[in-house]
């Protein structure tokens, strides 16, 4: 081997060693009211394990390795969403908070699903408009959305999400209060640090009429959860429509 070849090999090897591992990417929508918090997560299937420390295959696939579309489209997926969030420590004002799973859904990665507002979160986690052939999709072609609710709680209190995975993360965050965007930011998480959102002040309009309105909404939401044992209404696939 010539001197030039030795040098080229050394440079190549150094480049391999120095190549950084790509950070996991997580989209988070937080929707606050005075007495409740809704949280929606969006991620690729490949980022489930690095972020939540849960096997994506155990959540999404059957024994044959196929996506469990029947569960996502009709049988309900809240139990899998519970398993997704179980290792994560969720706190409000420094105390453990019980976030109940509402739903989890899969979508093709190459089809854009809006995910910036609470309404986007509700739709993404509850509508599964994919054909049966999507069951064969590999993890790098699948995007996953899940939603969780905590009620009754201090919905305006400080929030902490301590994810069980140890990956470096890039979190795209949208935080809302009573339908108004409080912040949109991209947060870098390293060394196992939690995602922390400070407490927010009640808005003037919320202070005057919001608690009663929130109570009505919360009762409606609670009724829907109890009605279906926390299952969302059945959704139809494109093939069934």
N, C-alpha and C positions, 0 to 999 in steps of 0.2 A: 504494500500500500504506500502510495506516494505521500509526501508531506501535505499536499493540497487535499488529498482524500481524507487523511487523518483529521485535518482541520475542519473539513466539511462535516465529517461524522461527529466531531465534538460539538460543533454548532447545532447540528440537528438534535443531538441528545440533550443539549442544554435547553433547546427550545421546547422539547417534550416535557422536561422537568418544570420549566417555568410557566407552562400553559395553565392559567387559572381555571378552576372548575366553575362552570356557569352557575349563577345563583338561581335558586328556585324562585318561581314567580307566583304570586298570590294576589288576586283581586278581592277586596273587602268592601262591602257596603254596610254601613251602620245606620240604622234608622231609629232615632230616639223619640220617645214621648215622655211625659212626666212619670208614667208608671210602667213603662215597658221598653224593651230594647229588642229590635230585630236585627240579626246579623246574617249576611249572605256572603258565601265564599265561592270564588270561581278559580279553577286551576286546571292544568292539564292532568291527565291520569298519571303521567310520569312524575308529577310533583307531589302526589299524595303522600308517598312514603317519606320523602325528605322533609316535608312540612309537618305532617300529622303523625308520623311514625306508625302508620298502618299500611298493610299490604294492599295495593290497589286491586290486585287480582281477587283477594278475599272479599272485597267490597263489591266489585263490578261483575265478576265472571262466575259461570257455573263450573261443574267438574270437567266439562269438555273444553273449557277455556273460552267459551263464548260469552259475550255481554248478555246479562240477564234482562233482556228487553221487556219480557212479560212483567217482571217485577216493577220496572221503571214506568211502564205504560199503563198498568192496570192493578197490580197486586199491592202496590205501595212500597216505598223505599225509605220510610222514616226510620226503620230499625237499622238500616245500613248507615244512615246519617248519624244516628246515635253512636254507632261504633266508630265512625270517623272522628267524632269530636271527643270521645271518651278520654283519650290520653291527654287532652289539652286542659290546662288549668285556666278557668274563666273566672274573673273576679270583678265585682262592682264595689267600689269604695273599700278595697282591700279585703273583702270577704268573698268566699266562694259563692258563685251564682249558678243556679240551675237553669241552663239553657236547654229547652226541649226541641228536639228535631222536628221540623215541619215536612221536609221532603229533600230528596237528592235526585238529580237527573243527569243524564249523559247527552251530549250533543257532538256532532262532527266538528273537528277542529277547524276544517276548512270552510265552514259556514259561519258567518259572523252573527253572533248573538249579542244584542245590546246588553251592556252590563255596567251601568253608571248610576242608576236611580233605584229607589226601593221598588218601584213598579217593575223595572227590568229584573230585579232579583226575584220577585214573585213569579214572573213569567218563566225565567230561565230554569228555576228549580221545579216547576210544575208541569211544563209542556214538553212532551217528547215526540216531536214530529219527524221520526226517522223510519225508513223502510226496514223490513226484516233482515235484509242483507247487511245492515250495519252491525249486526251481532258479530260478524267476522273481523271487525276493525281492530287493529293493533292499538296498544296504549298510546303510541305517539300520534294517533289520529283521533284521539278522544279528549273532549273537554268536559269537566264535571262541575256541577253547580249544586250547592246545598244551602239550606236556610234553617235558622234556629231562632227561638223566641224565649225571652225571659219575662215573666209577669206573675205577680205584681212585684216590681222592684223600683228602686230609685233610678229611673231611666236617664236622668241627667247627671248621674254620678260618674266618678272616674272609672274607666274600663281598662282591664288588663287581660291580654290574650297571651298566655305562656304556652307556645306550641311545643309539642313533645319532640318533634324532629330537631336535629342539630345542624341542619343545612343553613348556609347563608341565604337570606331571602330578600327579594325585592317586592315590597308590598305596595300595590296601587290602592289607595284608600279614598273612599268617598264617605263623608260623615254628614248626616242630615238630622235636623231637629224640626219636627212638625212639618215636613215637606220642604223645608228650606235648607239649601246646601250650606253647611258650616265650613267645610274645608274639602279640598281635593289635593292630595299630595302623594308623592312616592317616597316611601320610607324604607331605608336599608336596615336590615336586622342581622347582626353578627353575634357570634359567641353565645348563642342561646338566649339572647335578650328577649323579653316579652314585647309585644306591641302594646303601647300604653296610650290611651286617649284621656286627657284631663277632663274633669267635670266641666259642665257647661251651665250657664245661667239660664233661668227660665225667661223666655221672651215675654215682652209686655202683653202681647195678645194672648199668649198661653197662660199667663198668670191670671188673666181676667175670666176667660171662658174655657180654657183648655182642659182642666181636670175633668169636668163633667163630660165633655166630648170624648176624651180619651177613655173614660170609663165605659161609655157606650160602645166604642170601637173594641175595647178589650173584651167586653162581654160577648160581643158578636164573634170575635176571633176565638174566644174560649169555647163558645158553643159549637163552632165548626170543628175545633180540635176534639172536643168530647164526642161529638156526633160520629166522627169517623175513627175514634180511638187514635187520634192524631194522624189519620190518613187523609190525604187530599182527595177531592173527587177524581174519579177515573178520567184519564185523558186518552184521547184517541190518537193513533198514529196516522200518518198520511195514508197508509195502505187501507186503514179501516174507514177513513172519512169518505 
